[in-house]
Amino acid sequence: EAYSGIKNNYDICVVEGAGSPVELNMKHDDIVNMGLAEMVDAPVILVADIDRGGVFASIYGTIELMDPDEKKRVKGVIVNKFRGNVDILRPGLKKIEELTGVPILGVMPYFELDIEDEDGVTEKFNKIKDKKGQINISVIKLKHISNFTDIDALMVNKDVNINYVTSFHEIGDEDLIIIPGSKNTIDDLKDIKEKGIAQEIIKASRKGTPIIGVCGGFQILGQRVLDPYGIEGDIKELPGLGLLDMETVMEREKLTKQYSGTLLGKVGLLEGLGNININGYEIHQGVTTGNEVSVTEDERFVAVAKDNIMGTYLHGIFDNLEFTDFILNKIREKKGLEAKNSEVSFDEYRLKELDKLEKIFRENVDMKAIYKILEEN
């Protein structure tokens, strides 16, 4: 159904696999790699990560472990993340073409690119906190963190430093705390309580530190989270941080929708903002209700604010330039720093980075061969 929705609305559909296409122990349940390619009769390009080492064995072994019908689908190989002089690699590439009968379409160099990472597969969590950052933001690195790319729009600002928090010792001197989305809100809530992180967030809130919860983080800020149908596990109910007078019930149906509306700058962190248009998307199992002030015009609680606390179901909230500039300038004002507005929106910044990727891809991959593969299928 997901594939058909794309196929029926676009000229080209790219199916991105997940992991190895020859996991022999799970092959009978494969719906993301060669299994899906067979279902939709798609040609396949194998992408090999040379940065991990053993790339020739990986390419050869992968192709040889495929069934004969699967091998016929593989029209080419791209070697990814190569460091150094590609001429040194060419004898090996020629040999692997002879062994497999599959052409090498190109070798992509390793280079710096600032675009959203695949969920959970990122080096951003490992970055050391830069003490020189004028604005320090702590993002709680939940055990089941999701949609962490919500934070990327903040990182575009040169005076903003992001620290992904895994211990209660790391909380206390930041200018803003963000609790991001979660694939399992109750388990993550339980985890941050056991680690002492929850208590430190509550302490910081009492000192006036701004705290923003997004989706699962919004749910965590409330009085309690209930899971009557066992959607997330065996725990039926768990007290939240109690920073918002709200409670969340995990329902059987998940809400997924694009969102466009008006953010009402009237209370708490948003006081003085005025009414602005915002865009984002929602994807959540929980339904949150309570007694806080809604800061959108919707009947349900899409976003609420009180004092120094804000909760929202909107992923991509920080992609909204007016909102993010307002929050950061509030922090700058509090710290005696000069207010400033972002030079480019995150959408513009993202497009610039994607243009960079496109240029490097075209320079290093045989695009004529790829177009020919498309034409033949």
Number of C-alpha atoms within 10 A of each C-alpha: 6 6 12 10 9 13 13 10 9 8 7 10 13 10 15 10 16 10 9 14 20 18 14 11 7 9 13 9 8 16 14 14 19 26 16 15 18 15 9 12 12 17 19 23 19 19 19 21 16 20 14 9 10 11 16 16 11 15 22 15 13 17 21 15 14 17 11 10 10 18 18 13 16 19 18 20 20 20 22 17 16 17 13 10 9 12 9 9 12 13 9 13 20 12 12 18 16 11 11 14 14 20 18 21 21 21 25 22 19 13 11 9 11 16 15 15 14 10 11 14 8 11 8 14 16 9 10 11 14 12 9 10 13 16 20 21 26 23 24 26 22 25 16 15 20 18 20 25 19 19 20 20 21 21 14 18 17 11 14 17 21 24 23 19 20 18 14 17 11 15 20 15 11 18 20 22 25 23 26 26 31 26 18 18 26 26 19 21 26 16 16 21 16 11 14 13 21 21 15 19 24 16 14 20 18 12 11 13 20 23 27 21 25 26 28 29 26 33 32 33 31 23 18 22 26 22 21 16 14 14 17 17 12 12 16 16 15 17 16 24 19 14 21 24 16 22 23 24 19 22 17 13 11 13 12 11 12 11 15 12 14 14 22 21 18 17 18 17 20 24 14 13 16 10 14 14 13 20 17 18 15 18 17 20 23 24 20 20 16 15 10 14 16 22 24 21 13 11 7 11 20 23 23 25 23 20 14 19 22 25 29 23 27 26 23 21 19 22 20 18 19 16 19 17 18 19 16 21 17 18 20 18 11 10 12 9 13 8 13 11 14 13 11 12 15 20 13 11 16 19 12 14 16 15 12 14 17 11 11 14 16 13 13 14 17 15 14 11 15 14 10 10 15 12 8 7 8
